[in-house]
């Protein structure tokens, strides 16, 4: 069996699956249940200065798929609403009871050196493995000058990171907000401030839905609402791009990345790891199905690694990065053409209408004698856009078949059609 | 009530117990089920289900409306193609129409989308503050519609919608036709046929007159004279005969006549029950008869058909319903003789075994099969009631009225549709389609004549 254990910026864990700083890691009761269920680590829900934050009633909302599965999840909960002392005592006890599991403490205090200088030794004294700086919380806390209000200003990120490295020996993970134009800015700032690792993404500013009777967004608090932080499967593509951007950036090359955003299966985790993450954090999936999901994640990842011959997470971490490039380096001579497996086709016609209305009119709609339709790709028209394959409801019915063009690799910088091509 | 069965005992079970036997055969979907089922629709383009629907309902559209919680939108999509969409949702043999064509009726897809039940969900749960269809400007034309069955009602509604006045002449005392009188009770519960007619009449401009039967107290010639056009939706009013001696003996009757009594009975315990019942036939009426008799408390119900099950017009689904109700299906046996007891009442039915000869023709083998019976119900098909058109000479194809592709009969200004016309397939949904298309044809002809004048 593959070895799932990791050493993430000096923090050891039996597997790469951590629970992200959020309601599931709010107190000892939940964290112990998570460890019992098999999670490799947790990031304890963000601690702040006393007095503790106060939360409102009605905190979450979601968008759904056709079968009422949650596609995207939104919350307006603040950081812990329990006192610092209670949290610190629980952290200390839990770490003592579960020495082999990673226990990272998320922190958010005002952007003042004294505040950090005060809290860091208290956390370190608990025996926690590391800290994660919450520079990402997009709702409520930024109004008070914390969370995303810090994460959106690279200078602040660098400054606070440096304070943490100055006043603590613990590994420092900087959690990044996606609510920014270029994720590489704050990542570089964290790196320059001495961060041991970054984690991303925090949640995205969002309004998930509107109650059209009351004319108010959800979640509703006394007839009003506010934007929340968006997470769940819908944000995974955004998170993966940001992870890849940092992993590809020479300025931050090699910084450990903890991937966060819509991870709910072993495959999601493997994808983040392939893009350079070396641990992953999960929240929404656990909130929807409970901690037990980690078993399938561990089992699936481990079997897949065995199948591929990867002995450790490090064996495949970042393997997809070299293949993630800029558009201009894609091969202009590469060509795929859609192929419809007529034995699998159920005749729904969606490939036809999608291509006919919105793409390249490359699928022929042939009426059969028995009144059904047969759909055939017009190969000379097909540009290989994948749309028919995407809309087809049947698995593997439409495949995109690479064509042998006989042409060598040629990217846009070399393409004679590019007026700004590089001189050969 | 049923004279020929007056010697038989009535149903033994209590009124409540019997009522329980005649509740919805297929219970309606609840909201959650409708959500799940509507999400299964793949929203096909040029969808096979629509092509398979005799009334051209835009099925993907109405299902997508359900999935988007737009129930009125779904209902209107259905009703604009089929104003009797509620009863069709209940009685259509969807397993050989839309659901057979459904792309998910494919082994890899588990099962077809439950289109019939979704259609019922939409039409049962629609909530319109006023009738969803508006009438066009008045044309000044008045059309006589004969028969308040699915074809006539559909025709009347569409004519009214197009701005015409309509008078419907109905032989019975209630509208609905076979929906009211001819379909198994468990397929059309809660007085649905009447509720649907009430809804349909909300469009306005339709007058209903009852107790008027063509050829008896209603004359086609008079109608032709008094109205701008006439639509005949008179169905097939006569039951086919076995042509055997003893056909009129007590204990033998047409299944449709029994079903009609059953459908109109307020108290099912008053119905005569043939403890040993034989049903002759292979269509849905035969199944409806056999199953209902079983549910009333018969000990033994045997359905006999002269050919094999594969030739039965009742669908496999219908045959399964019969089997689930302990109806024994005997095939390859044709009626030979009605056996009577000393008092002249039916005691058994004698059949002769059949085979296909070398030329593929059905022939008797000479081997006989007697099935003891207290009641024998013939469901061997309906035919044209010859008395209804005795005062005119209407072109016919066999026992049905001949029409052209505009539903015009051989008589000027007289149109026909539904079961009584040659292309009829004895399907409610097709009758509705005929009525709708005939209405458009009538309207177009009348308007063309106005322009020409």
HADDOCK unambig.tbl for C-alpha pairs under 7 A between the chains (distance, minus, plus):
assign (segid A and resid 66 and name CA) (segid B and resid 39 and name CA) 5.51 0.50 0.50
assign (segid A and resid 67 and name CA) (segid B and resid 36 and name CA) 6.23 0.50 0.50
assign (segid A and resid 67 and name CA) (segid B and resid 39 and name CA) 6.41 0.50 0.50
assign (segid A and resid 346 and name CA) (segid B and resid 103 and name CA) 5.37 0.50 0.50
assign (segid A and resid 347 and name CA) (segid B and resid 103 and name CA) 6.29 0.50 0.50
assign (segid A and resid 348 and name CA) (segid B and resid 44 and name CA) 4.50 0.50 0.50
assign (segid A and resid 348 and name CA) (segid B and resid 45 and name CA) 6.24 0.50 0.50
assign (segid A and resid 348 and name CA) (segid B and resid 47 and name CA) 6.65 0.50 0.50
assign (segid A and resid 348 and name CA) (segid B and resid 103 and name CA) 6.16 0.50 0.50
assign (segid A and resid 349 and name CA) (segid B and resid 44 and name CA) 5.65 0.50 0.50
assign (segid A and resid 349 and name CA) (segid B and resid 45 and name CA) 4.91 0.50 0.50
assign (segid A and resid 349 and name CA) (segid B and resid 46 and name CA) 6.88 0.50 0.50
assign (segid A and resid 350 and name CA) (segid B and resid 44 and name CA) 5.91 0.50 0.50
assign (segid A and resid 350 and name CA) (segid B and resid 45 and name CA) 5.77 0.50 0.50
assign (segid A and resid 353 and name CA) (segid B and resid 45 and name CA) 6.48 0.50 0.50
assign (segid A and resid 372 and name CA) (segid B and resid 48 and name CA) 6.59 0.50 0.50
